[in-house]
């Protein structure tokens, strides 16, 4: 089974990591024009949020 981690970067996107490699970046700020994926809009929107981490193990 692969190990899946979701890292919420401080002031940035949710990074979905599978076996230690970034699989995709998901928007947290709500300003992306390519939802649900991050397009970097959080920088110009001055998005602020704390860092967090979730690990999924089966």
C-alpha positions as CSV (number, residue, x, y, z in Angstrom):
1,X,0.0,0.0,0.0
2,X,1.3,3.5,-0.8
3,X,1.8,6.1,1.9
4,X,-0.3,9.2,1.3
5,X,0.4,12.5,3.0
6,X,-1.4,15.8,2.7
7,X,0.8,18.7,3.6
8,X,-0.9,22.1,3.9
9,X,1.9,24.6,3.3
10,X,1.8,27.8,5.4
11,X,0.1,30.4,3.2
12,X,0.0,27.9,0.3
13,X,-1.7,24.9,-1.3
14,X,-2.4,21.4,-0.1
15,X,0.3,19.1,-1.4
16,X,-0.8,15.6,-2.0
17,X,2.2,13.3,-1.6
18,X,2.3,9.6,-2.5
19,X,5.3,7.6,-1.3
20,X,7.2,10.8,-0.6
21,X,6.7,12.4,-4.0
22,X,4.4,15.4,-4.7
23,X,1.4,14.0,-6.8
24,X,-0.6,17.3,-7.1
25,X,-1.1,20.7,-5.4
26,X,-4.7,21.5,-4.5
27,X,-6.0,25.1,-4.0
28,X,-6.7,26.3,-0.4
29,X,-7.3,29.9,-1.1
30,X,-10.3,29.7,-3.4
31,X,-8.8,32.1,-6.0
32,X,-7.4,29.5,-8.5
33,X,-8.8,29.7,-12.0
34,X,-8.0,26.0,-12.4
35,X,-9.8,24.6,-9.3
36,X,-9.4,22.2,-7.6
37,X,-5.7,22.6,-8.6
38,X,-3.4,25.4,-7.4
39,X,-2.3,28.0,-10.0
40,X,-0.4,30.2,-7.6
41,X,-3.2,32.7,-7.1
42,X,-2.7,32.5,-3.3
43,X,0.4,34.8,-3.7
44,X,-1.6,37.7,-5.2
45,X,-4.6,37.1,-3.0
46,X,-2.4,37.4,0.1
47,X,-3.8,34.1,1.4
48,X,-2.9,33.3,5.0
49,X,-3.3,29.9,6.7
50,X,-1.3,27.8,9.1
51,X,0.8,24.7,8.2
52,X,-0.8,21.3,8.8
53,X,-0.1,17.6,7.9
54,X,-2.2,14.5,7.6
55,X,-0.9,11.0,7.0
56,X,-3.1,8.3,5.7
57,X,-2.0,4.7,6.5
58,X,-4.0,1.6,5.9
